[in-house]
Amino acid sequence: MGNYRFILSGGGTGGHIYPAIAIADELKRRHPSAEFLFVGAKDRMEMEKVPAAGYDIKGLWISGLQRKLSLKNLLFPLKVISSVLRSRGILRQFKPHVAIGTGGFASGPLLRAASGKKVPTVLQEQNSFAGITNKWLASKAHRICVAYDKMDRFFPKDKIVKTGNPVRKDLIELKVDTANALAHFGLQPGQTTLHVLGGRLGARRINQLIKVEKEYLESLGLQVIWQCGKLYESTYKNSGSESRKVMPFIQRMDYAYGAADFIISRAGASSVSELCLIGKPVLFIPSPNVAEDHQTKNADALVSKAAALMLKETELDNEFQNAFGALMSSESQQETLGQNIKKLALPKATEHIVDEIERLLV
């Protein structure tokens, strides 16, 4: 049978949107005649990214609570009530067989309303420290798919399935010729390469670090592939050179990973999952400006297994050269980090999540 209807919600950031799209793509592959509907926050990036991926989406009037005192917080209860009521109407019209939430505040009203209508629900939690929305929804969920151990700190143990996070298919079995990857960026073969990434929009503190440490990185003989992010293109576009390629966004991340010997990265859930697949030495610099400091906790989960290094932003000025220099000079540490991070990879995450969804189909 393939005439199923699946409703998915998750948004606010790419870390919630792209897993939802990956899950929908796998469901569509298995059930070509199924119907799909996404629900998101009407003024957030999912309203653009989901249609670009080929799916319909409806918007809710919803936003997250501000961490600082804000007049916007006064509207929050009204937005929740409005969004739950709209979600009920969407569910009544679409009649889904399963509702899937990948986190972010937009998924809260929809999944809550779905539970109230006895629609089976599946949550997917990307981070090692569960988000507020998924914790709120957990008691009513049928399955909770996670990427880290010890998630019974947040969720009922009998509902948890460790699946991992969906990742791009071109990275699952990375088979890139290093020479071709380096040539793609105009870099030299046989020279040690550092890949720096701070997310799609960029990471201010990482960009500052790479600019300030230009001479130090050159003294180590490194050539650099530097994704500065769209927000910082005008600031850093003139900071490149023959051995230092600066770009706002990298389309061919398989080439960037294939060319790299070392990686410096934020510790968002999707990035961490990708880097486990890549299996190369990583220094994480978590963003401190995210809900519940979950990037630090994601990185900590790997550091505790000797699978990565981590420096907080406040440690960069005093400790970056020591930490990175020690890594560069220790082949045994490089080998240990590469082997241990690779052991944490869960390349079949999307398939396993969809397996769990299919178990709920009636």
C-alpha positions as a LaTeX table, in Angstrom:
\begin{tabular}{lrrr}
\hline
Residue & $x$ (\AA) & $y$ (\AA) & $z$ (\AA) \\
\hline
Met1 & 0.00 & 0.00 & 0.00 \\
Gly2 & 1.38 & 3.43 & $-0.87$ \\
Asn3 & $-1.51$ & 5.88 & $-0.45$ \\
Tyr4 & $-0.24$ & 7.13 & 2.87 \\
Arg5 & $-0.25$ & 10.72 & 4.05 \\
Phe6 & 2.70 & 12.01 & 6.06 \\
Ile7 & 2.81 & 15.35 & 7.85 \\
Leu8 & 6.19 & 16.69 & 8.97 \\
Ser9 & 7.21 & 19.67 & 11.06 \\
Gly10 & 10.55 & 21.05 & 12.12 \\
Gly11 & 12.13 & 24.37 & 11.51 \\
Gly12 & 13.65 & 27.64 & 12.53 \\
Thr13 & 17.12 & 26.42 & 11.54 \\
Gly14 & 18.60 & 24.16 & 8.90 \\
Gly15 & 19.42 & 21.67 & 11.65 \\
His16 & 15.70 & 20.94 & 12.00 \\
Ile17 & 14.61 & 21.44 & 8.37 \\
Tyr18 & 17.10 & 19.27 & 6.49 \\
Pro19 & 16.53 & 16.13 & 8.60 \\
Ala20 & 12.79 & 16.48 & 7.96 \\
Ile21 & 13.38 & 16.78 & 4.21 \\
Ala22 & 15.72 & 13.75 & 4.26 \\
Ile23 & 13.07 & 11.69 & 6.07 \\
Ala24 & 10.41 & 12.78 & 3.57 \\
Asp25 & 12.69 & 11.88 & 0.66 \\
Glu26 & 13.22 & 8.35 & 2.00 \\
Leu27 & 9.50 & 7.90 & 2.68 \\
Lys28 & 8.78 & 9.08 & $-0.86$ \\
Arg29 & 11.33 & 6.61 & $-2.26$ \\
Arg30 & 9.57 & 3.75 & $-0.45$ \\
His31 & 6.02 & 5.03 & $-1.05$ \\
Pro32 & 5.99 & 6.92 & $-4.38$ \\
Ser33 & 2.25 & 7.60 & $-4.30$ \\
Ala34 & 2.23 & 8.93 & $-0.72$ \\
Glu35 & 1.17 & 12.52 & 0.04 \\
Phe36 & 3.35 & 14.88 & 2.06 \\
Leu37 & 2.68 & 18.13 & 3.88 \\
Phe38 & 5.12 & 20.17 & 5.94 \\
Val39 & 4.11 & 22.65 & 8.64 \\
Gly40 & 6.49 & 25.40 & 9.76 \\
Ala41 & 6.74 & 28.89 & 11.20 \\
Lys42 & 5.45 & 31.25 & 8.55 \\
Asp43 & 8.32 & 33.74 & 8.72 \\
Arg44 & 11.25 & 31.29 & 8.96 \\
Met45 & 13.57 & 29.65 & 6.45 \\
Glu46 & 11.51 & 26.47 & 6.10 \\
Met47 & 8.95 & 28.45 & 4.08 \\
Glu48 & 11.63 & 28.78 & 1.39 \\
Lys49 & 13.68 & 25.59 & 1.79 \\
Val50 & 10.82 & 23.07 & 1.88 \\
Pro51 & 9.17 & 24.20 & $-1.41$ \\
Ala52 & 12.65 & 24.25 & $-2.98$ \\
Ala53 & 12.89 & 20.56 & $-2.06$ \\
Gly54 & 9.58 & 19.86 & $-3.81$ \\
Tyr55 & 7.14 & 19.71 & $-0.89$ \\
Asp56 & 4.07 & 21.73 & 0.12 \\
Ile57 & 4.21 & 23.65 & 3.39 \\
Lys58 & 1.73 & 25.56 & 5.53 \\
Gly59 & 2.82 & 28.27 & 7.97 \\
Leu60 & 1.90 & 28.82 & 11.61 \\
Trp61 & 2.03 & 32.08 & 13.57 \\
Ile62 & 4.59 & 30.83 & 16.07 \\
Ser63 & 8.01 & 31.75 & 17.40 \\
Gly64 & 10.23 & 30.65 & 20.25 \\
Leu65 & 10.45 & 32.22 & 23.66 \\
Gln66 & 13.10 & 34.91 & 23.85 \\
Arg67 & 15.81 & 34.12 & 26.39 \\
Lys68 & 15.90 & 37.77 & 27.45 \\
Leu69 & 12.91 & 39.68 & 28.80 \\
Ser70 & 11.01 & 40.75 & 25.74 \\
Leu71 & 7.61 & 42.11 & 24.78 \\
Lys72 & 7.51 & 39.31 & 22.18 \\
Asn73 & 7.21 & 36.81 & 25.03 \\
Leu74 & 3.86 & 38.36 & 25.99 \\
Leu75 & 2.50 & 37.17 & 22.64 \\
Phe76 & 3.83 & 33.63 & 23.08 \\
Pro77 & 0.75 & 32.07 & 24.76 \\
Leu78 & $-1.50$ & 33.63 & 22.13 \\
Lys79 & 0.73 & 32.29 & 19.34 \\
Val80 & 0.67 & 28.78 & 20.82 \\
Ile81 & $-3.14$ & 28.76 & 21.10 \\
Ser82 & $-3.50$ & 30.16 & 17.57 \\
Ser83 & $-1.03$ & 27.60 & 16.16 \\
Val84 & $-2.64$ & 24.62 & 17.91 \\
Leu85 & $-6.05$ & 25.64 & 16.56 \\
Arg86 & $-4.66$ & 26.07 & 13.04 \\
Ser87 & $-2.83$ & 22.74 & 13.36 \\
Arg88 & $-6.09$ & 21.01 & 14.25 \\
Gly89 & $-7.66$ & 22.43 & 11.10 \\
Ile90 & $-4.71$ & 21.30 & 8.96 \\
Leu91 & $-4.87$ & 17.79 & 10.47 \\
Arg92 & $-8.62$ & 17.59 & 9.97 \\
Gln93 & $-8.20$ & 18.43 & 6.31 \\
Phe94 & $-5.05$ & 16.39 & 5.54 \\
Lys95 & $-5.81$ & 13.31 & 7.70 \\
Pro96 & $-2.22$ & 12.05 & 8.09 \\
His97 & $-1.35$ & 8.46 & 8.94 \\
Val98 & 1.75 & 9.58 & 10.88 \\
Ala99 & 3.05 & 12.95 & 12.15 \\
Ile100 & 6.82 & 13.47 & 12.32 \\
Gly101 & 8.55 & 16.22 & 14.28 \\
Thr102 & 12.24 & 17.08 & 13.96 \\
Gly103 & 12.39 & 19.79 & 16.62 \\
Gly104 & 12.17 & 23.55 & 16.68 \\
Phe105 & 9.28 & 25.56 & 18.06 \\
Ala106 & 7.10 & 25.14 & 14.94 \\
Ser107 & 6.77 & 21.40 & 15.53 \\
Gly108 & 5.28 & 21.81 & 19.02 \\
Pro109 & 1.71 & 22.87 & 18.19 \\
Leu110 & 1.38 & 20.47 & 15.26 \\
Leu111 & 2.64 & 17.36 & 17.07 \\
Arg112 & 0.60 & 18.23 & 20.18 \\
Ala113 & $-2.52$ & 18.60 & 18.07 \\
Ala114 & $-1.72$ & 15.34 & 16.24 \\
Ser115 & $-1.44$ & 13.48 & 19.55 \\
Gly116 & $-4.80$ & 14.89 & 20.58 \\
Lys117 & $-6.32$ & 13.45 & 17.40 \\
Lys118 & $-4.73$ & 10.02 & 18.05 \\
Val119 & $-2.38$ & 10.35 & 15.08 \\
Pro120 & 0.81 & 8.28 & 15.71 \\
Thr121 & 3.77 & 10.61 & 16.27 \\
Val122 & 7.52 & 10.21 & 15.80 \\
Leu123 & 10.07 & 12.67 & 17.18 \\
Gln124 & 13.62 & 13.02 & 15.90 \\
Glu125 & 16.07 & 14.65 & 18.32 \\
Gln126 & 19.37 & 15.64 & 16.73 \\
Asn127 & 21.30 & 16.86 & 19.77 \\
Ser128 & 22.86 & 15.24 & 22.82 \\
Phe129 & 20.89 & 17.68 & 25.00 \\
Ala130 & 17.22 & 17.49 & 24.08 \\
Gly131 & 15.41 & 20.61 & 22.94 \\
Ile132 & 12.52 & 22.14 & 24.88 \\
Thr133 & 9.93 & 21.31 & 22.20 \\
Asn134 & 10.80 & 17.61 & 21.98 \\
Lys135 & 10.89 & 17.29 & 25.77 \\
Trp136 & 7.41 & 18.84 & 25.90 \\
Leu137 & 6.12 & 16.41 & 23.26 \\
Ala138 & 7.85 & 13.25 & 24.51 \\
Ser139 & 5.15 & 11.91 & 26.83 \\
Lys140 & 2.64 & 11.65 & 23.96 \\
Ala141 & 5.06 & 10.42 & 21.26 \\
His142 & 5.06 & 6.84 & 20.01 \\
Arg143 & 8.76 & 6.76 & 19.01 \\
Ile144 & 11.69 & 9.07 & 19.72 \\
Cys145 & 14.65 & 8.66 & 17.37 \\
Val146 & 17.94 & 9.93 & 18.84 \\
Ala147 & 21.59 & 10.24 & 17.84 \\
Tyr148 & 23.33 & 9.96 & 21.23 \\
Asp149 & 23.50 & 7.59 & 24.18 \\
Lys150 & 21.95 & 8.37 & 27.59 \\
Met151 & 18.93 & 10.19 & 26.16 \\
Asp152 & 16.72 & 8.58 & 28.79 \\
Arg153 & 17.75 & 11.61 & 30.87 \\
Phe154 & 15.15 & 13.46 & 28.79 \\
Phe155 & 12.77 & 10.91 & 27.32 \\
Pro156 & 10.90 & 7.75 & 28.38 \\
Lys157 & 13.36 & 4.91 & 27.88 \\
Asp158 & 10.88 & 2.56 & 26.22 \\
Lys159 & 10.20 & 5.06 & 23.42 \\
Ile160 & 13.84 & 5.74 & 22.49 \\
Val161 & 15.48 & 4.26 & 19.40 \\
Lys162 & 19.09 & 5.22 & 18.62 \\
Thr163 & 19.12 & 5.84 & 14.87 \\
Gly164 & 21.54 & 8.73 & 14.35 \\
Asn165 & 20.89 & 11.88 & 12.35 \\
Pro166 & 20.10 & 12.03 & 8.62 \\
Val167 & 23.07 & 13.18 & 6.54 \\
Arg168 & 23.62 & 14.02 & 2.89 \\
Lys169 & 23.83 & 10.94 & 0.69 \\
Asp170 & 27.01 & 12.10 & $-1.05$ \\
Leu171 & 28.82 & 11.86 & 2.29 \\
Ile172 & 27.63 & 8.43 & 3.40 \\
Glu173 & 30.28 & 6.66 & 1.35 \\
Leu174 & 32.76 & 9.42 & 0.65 \\
Lys175 & 34.72 & 8.36 & $-2.41$ \\
Val176 & 36.50 & 11.47 & $-3.60$ \\
Asp177 & 39.93 & 11.46 & $-5.20$ \\
Thr178 & 42.01 & 13.80 & $-3.05$ \\
Ala179 & 43.89 & 15.27 & $-6.03$ \\
Asn180 & 40.59 & 16.07 & $-7.80$ \\
Ala181 & 39.17 & 17.59 & $-4.62$ \\
Leu182 & 42.20 & 19.84 & $-4.16$ \\
Ala183 & 42.14 & 20.82 & $-7.85$ \\
His184 & 38.46 & 21.80 & $-7.46$ \\
Phe185 & 39.55 & 24.50 & $-4.98$ \\
Gly186 & 42.72 & 25.41 & $-6.85$ \\
Leu187 & 44.97 & 24.01 & $-4.10$ \\
Gln188 & 48.23 & 22.09 & $-4.30$ \\
Pro189 & 48.47 & 18.28 & $-4.00$ \\
Gly190 & 50.79 & 16.94 & $-1.32$ \\
Gln191 & 50.25 & 19.91 & 1.01 \\
Thr192 & 48.42 & 19.63 & 4.35 \\
Thr193 & 44.92 & 21.11 & 4.12 \\
Leu194 & 42.67 & 22.61 & 6.79 \\
His195 & 38.93 & 22.94 & 6.20 \\
Val196 & 37.16 & 25.59 & 8.30 \\
Leu197 & 33.37 & 25.78 & 8.49 \\
Gly198 & 31.00 & 27.68 & 10.71 \\
Gly199 & 27.64 & 26.83 & 9.24 \\
Arg200 & 25.63 & 28.15 & 6.31 \\
Leu201 & 25.50 & 31.74 & 7.60 \\
Gly202 & 28.96 & 31.70 & 9.17 \\
Ala203 & 30.49 & 31.93 & 12.62 \\
Arg204 & 31.82 & 35.34 & 13.65 \\
Arg205 & 34.33 & 34.11 & 16.23 \\
Ile206 & 35.73 & 31.34 & 14.02 \\
Asn207 & 36.18 & 33.81 & 11.16 \\
Gln208 & 38.00 & 36.22 & 13.45 \\
Leu209 & 40.26 & 33.40 & 14.62 \\
Ile210 & 41.23 & 32.28 & 11.11 \\
Lys211 & 42.01 & 35.86 & 10.08 \\
Val212 & 44.09 & 36.60 & 13.19 \\
Glu213 & 45.96 & 33.27 & 13.00 \\
Lys214 & 46.83 & 33.64 & 9.29 \\
Glu215 & 50.58 & 33.78 & 9.83 \\
Tyr216 & 50.54 & 30.98 & 12.40 \\
Leu217 & 48.62 & 28.64 & 10.07 \\
Glu218 & 51.01 & 29.52 & 7.23 \\
Ser219 & 53.97 & 28.71 & 9.52 \\
Leu220 & 52.52 & 25.20 & 9.89 \\
Gly221 & 52.54 & 24.82 & 6.10 \\
Leu222 & 48.75 & 24.67 & 5.87 \\
Gln223 & 46.57 & 25.55 & 2.92 \\
Val224 & 43.02 & 26.48 & 3.92 \\
Ile225 & 39.50 & 25.96 & 2.59 \\
Trp226 & 37.55 & 28.57 & 4.55 \\
Gln227 & 33.75 & 28.73 & 4.46 \\
Cys228 & 33.14 & 32.14 & 6.00 \\
Gly229 & 29.34 & 32.06 & 5.62 \\
Lys230 & 26.93 & 34.31 & 3.75 \\
Leu231 & 26.71 & 36.87 & 6.55 \\
Tyr232 & 30.46 & 37.48 & 6.45 \\
Glu233 & 31.18 & 37.40 & 2.72 \\
Ser234 & 31.82 & 41.13 & 2.39 \\
Thr235 & 34.04 & 41.15 & 5.50 \\
Tyr236 & 36.37 & 38.33 & 4.47 \\
Lys237 & 36.16 & 38.02 & 0.67 \\
Asn238 & 39.52 & 39.80 & 0.31 \\
Ser239 & 41.27 & 37.60 & 2.90 \\
Gly240 & 42.05 & 34.82 & 0.44 \\
Ser241 & 45.25 & 33.92 & $-1.36$ \\
Glu242 & 46.76 & 31.15 & $-3.51$ \\
Ser243 & 46.79 & 28.84 & $-0.50$ \\
Arg244 & 43.77 & 30.27 & 1.33 \\
Lys245 & 40.44 & 29.89 & $-0.42$ \\
Val246 & 37.62 & 31.95 & 1.12 \\
Met247 & 34.00 & 31.41 & 0.07 \\
Pro248 & 30.61 & 32.18 & 1.61 \\
Phe249 & 29.19 & 28.74 & 0.87 \\
Ile250 & 30.56 & 25.44 & $-0.47$ \\
Gln251 & 28.33 & 23.51 & $-2.83$ \\
Arg252 & 30.62 & 20.48 & $-3.04$ \\
Met253 & 31.12 & 19.61 & 0.60 \\
Asp254 & 32.20 & 16.12 & $-0.46$ \\
Tyr255 & 35.20 & 17.73 & $-2.17$ \\
Ala256 & 35.91 & 19.96 & 0.84 \\
Tyr257 & 35.90 & 16.97 & 3.21 \\
Gly258 & 37.83 & 14.86 & 0.73 \\
Ala259 & 40.57 & 17.49 & 0.43 \\
Ala260 & 40.88 & 18.12 & 4.18 \\
Asp261 & 43.45 & 16.65 & 6.54 \\
Phe262 & 42.11 & 18.63 & 9.53 \\
Ile263 & 38.76 & 20.28 & 10.20 \\
Ile264 & 37.68 & 23.18 & 12.42 \\
Ser265 & 33.92 & 23.33 & 12.85 \\
Arg266 & 30.93 & 24.42 & 14.88 \\
Ala267 & 29.21 & 21.55 & 16.68 \\
Gly268 & 25.66 & 21.63 & 15.37 \\
Ala269 & 24.02 & 18.21 & 15.24 \\
Ser270 & 24.15 & 17.86 & 11.44 \\
Ser271 & 27.80 & 18.89 & 11.29 \\
Val272 & 28.75 & 16.44 & 14.04 \\
Ser273 & 26.94 & 13.58 & 12.27 \\
Glu274 & 28.66 & 14.40 & 8.97 \\
Leu275 & 32.07 & 14.61 & 10.58 \\
Cys276 & 31.63 & 11.20 & 12.19 \\
Leu277 & 31.20 & 9.79 & 8.69 \\
Ile278 & 34.26 & 11.64 & 7.37 \\
Gly279 & 36.54 & 10.24 & 10.07 \\
Lys280 & 39.18 & 12.99 & 10.18 \\
Pro281 & 40.69 & 14.93 & 13.12 \\
Val282 & 38.30 & 17.67 & 14.20 \\
Leu283 & 38.59 & 20.67 & 16.50 \\
Phe284 & 35.13 & 21.81 & 17.53 \\
Ile285 & 34.49 & 25.44 & 18.48 \\
Pro286 & 30.85 & 25.34 & 19.67 \\
Ser287 & 28.55 & 28.30 & 19.34 \\
Pro288 & 27.61 & 29.61 & 22.80 \\
Asn289 & 24.59 & 31.41 & 21.32 \\
Val290 & 22.24 & 28.45 & 20.92 \\
Ala291 & 19.42 & 27.08 & 23.04 \\
Glu292 & 20.62 & 25.23 & 26.15 \\
Asp293 & 24.24 & 25.47 & 24.91 \\
His294 & 23.59 & 22.24 & 23.01 \\
Gln295 & 26.60 & 22.62 & 20.70 \\
Thr296 & 28.98 & 22.43 & 23.65 \\
Lys297 & 27.16 & 19.32 & 24.85 \\
Asn298 & 27.32 & 17.75 & 21.37 \\
Ala299 & 31.08 & 18.33 & 21.24 \\
Asp300 & 31.53 & 17.11 & 24.82 \\
Ala301 & 29.89 & 13.81 & 23.89 \\
Leu302 & 32.66 & 13.22 & 21.33 \\
Val303 & 35.50 & 14.61 & 23.45 \\
Ser304 & 34.54 & 12.18 & 26.23 \\
Lys305 & 35.18 & 9.31 & 23.78 \\
Ala306 & 38.54 & 10.72 & 22.55 \\
Ala307 & 36.86 & 11.32 & 19.18 \\
Ala308 & 37.45 & 15.08 & 18.82 \\
Leu309 & 39.01 & 18.14 & 20.41 \\
Met310 & 37.06 & 21.16 & 21.64 \\
Leu311 & 37.89 & 24.74 & 22.51 \\
Lys312 & 35.32 & 27.21 & 23.77 \\
Glu313 & 35.28 & 30.65 & 22.21 \\
Thr314 & 36.63 & 32.13 & 25.44 \\
Glu315 & 39.67 & 29.82 & 25.22 \\
Leu316 & 40.72 & 30.65 & 21.67 \\
Asp317 & 43.03 & 33.59 & 22.37 \\
Asn318 & 45.16 & 31.71 & 24.89 \\
Glu319 & 44.88 & 28.06 & 23.86 \\
Phe320 & 44.33 & 27.76 & 20.11 \\
Gln321 & 47.97 & 27.63 & 19.03 \\
Asn322 & 48.91 & 25.14 & 21.75 \\
Ala323 & 45.97 & 22.81 & 21.06 \\
Phe324 & 46.13 & 22.92 & 17.28 \\
Gly325 & 49.92 & 22.82 & 17.19 \\
Ala326 & 49.96 & 19.73 & 19.42 \\
Leu327 & 47.46 & 18.02 & 17.12 \\
Met328 & 49.49 & 18.88 & 14.02 \\
Ser329 & 52.65 & 17.46 & 15.55 \\
Ser330 & 51.16 & 14.20 & 16.86 \\
Glu331 & 50.39 & 11.56 & 14.26 \\
Ser332 & 49.21 & 9.19 & 16.97 \\
Gln333 & 46.64 & 11.74 & 18.21 \\
Gln334 & 45.48 & 12.36 & 14.64 \\
Glu335 & 45.04 & 8.63 & 14.08 \\
Thr336 & 43.22 & 8.13 & 17.40 \\
Leu337 & 40.79 & 10.98 & 16.77 \\
Gly338 & 40.10 & 9.85 & 13.20 \\
Gln339 & 39.46 & 6.24 & 14.21 \\
Asn340 & 37.31 & 7.08 & 17.23 \\
Ile341 & 35.08 & 9.62 & 15.50 \\
Lys342 & 34.51 & 7.18 & 12.63 \\
Lys343 & 33.32 & 4.55 & 15.13 \\
Leu344 & 30.46 & 6.88 & 16.11 \\
Ala345 & 29.10 & 7.19 & 12.56 \\
Leu346 & 25.54 & 6.01 & 11.92 \\
Pro347 & 25.33 & 6.13 & 8.12 \\
Lys348 & 21.93 & 4.44 & 7.82 \\
Ala349 & 20.16 & 6.90 & 10.13 \\
Thr350 & 17.52 & 8.05 & 7.64 \\
Glu351 & 16.58 & 4.48 & 6.72 \\
His352 & 16.32 & 3.48 & 10.38 \\
Ile353 & 14.12 & 6.48 & 11.22 \\
Val354 & 11.80 & 5.61 & 8.34 \\
Asp355 & 11.74 & 1.97 & 9.51 \\
Glu356 & 10.36 & 3.24 & 12.83 \\
Ile357 & 7.78 & 5.40 & 11.06 \\
Glu358 & 6.62 & 2.45 & 8.94 \\
Arg359 & 6.06 & 0.37 & 12.06 \\
Leu360 & 3.33 & 2.82 & 13.04 \\
Leu361 & 1.44 & 2.69 & 9.74 \\
Val362 & $-1.99$ & 1.11 & 9.98 \\
\hline
\end{tabular}
